[in-house]
Amino acid sequence: MSDKIHITFCYSPKAQQVLEFPFEFALGTTIRDALHFIQVQLQLLPEQVAHYGVWGRKTKLTENLRPSDRLECYRPLLVDPKVARRKRFKRQGAKRSGLFANRRPGSVPGY
């Protein structure tokens, strides 16, 4: 059995752009150690990182990496998703367009 694990580091500096880098670490490497090594190697990690995760799941920096993990770096949200949805809904109209454009006659409003 090998004492090395292969992982992929993913980072999105801006919307619609994802950078992926393959790395090899020793078995038992923590996420904190891996991120420190990656920051030294790539010199592109942002100052403001909201969270880190593995395969879309937030993790603690003290967790150990496993073979074939995908280590991800998450940017902070610029807009609250609930607020953005309300604005989209308001823009598309609540009565004559959007979700309620093809309402059945006699149906309850909103369904």
N, C-alpha and C positions, 0 to 999 in steps of 0.2 A: 504494500500500500504506500502511496506517495505521501510525503509530508508537505506538499505544496497544494494550494487550492487556487483555482482560476475564478475570478469574478469580473463583472462588468460595472464600470462606474458611469453613471448617466447624470448629465447636468444640462439644464435648459437656460441659457443666458437670457433669452427673450422668447416671446410667443412664437410658435411654429418653427422653432429651432432646437434640436436636441443633439447634444454631443455625447458620444459613447466611446469609452476607452477600456480596453482589456488590461487587466492587471493580474499578477501572480503574487500570492502571499503565503507565508508559512501557516501551517495549521495552528489554530488557536489565536490568530490575530484578531484584536478587537476592532470595532468600527472606528473608535477614536484613533487608534494607531494607523489604521488604513487611511483615514482622512488626512492625518498629518503627513503621511508619506505621499499621498496624491497631491496635496497642496504644494509640497516641496518640488515634486516632479513636474507638475503641469503649470503651476503658478497662475491659475485662473479661477480659483474658487472665489466667489463673491464675499464681500464683508457681511452682507445681510442675507443670512440663510435662515429660513423659518424653521425647517425641520429636516431631518435625515430619515431615510427609510430603506427597507429592503423589500423589493417587489411590491411597492405601493402601500406598505404597512409601516407606520412610524415605529421606530425602534429606539432603544437607549444606546448611548455611545459605548456602554460597557459590554454589550452583547458581542459574542464571537461570530465571525463570518463563517459561512459554510460553503462547500463547493458549489459553483454555478450561481452564487448569489448575484443579484443586480442591486448594487448600492446606488441609491438615488439621493439627489440634493434638491430640496423643494424651496422655491422662491416664496416670499410672503405674498398673500393675496392683496391686490390693489383695491378691489371693490368687494364688499360683502355680497355673496351670491344671492341672498334674499332681496337685497336692495336692487341688484341688477335685474332680477326676475320681475319685480314690481314695476320698474321703469319700462322694461320690454312690454309688459302687459298693458301698461298705460298708453304706450306709444301705438300699439296695434289696435287699440279700441276694444271696449268691453261689450258693446251691443251689436254693432253691424259688421264687424270684421274679426279676423283672428280665430280664436277658439270657438266663438259663438256665432259664426257666420251662417252655418247650415243647421239652425235649430229646427226641430220638428214643431209643427203647429200644436199649440196647447201644452207644450212641455214646460217644466219648471225652469225659470231663468237660472243659468249657471250649470245646466246639465245637458 
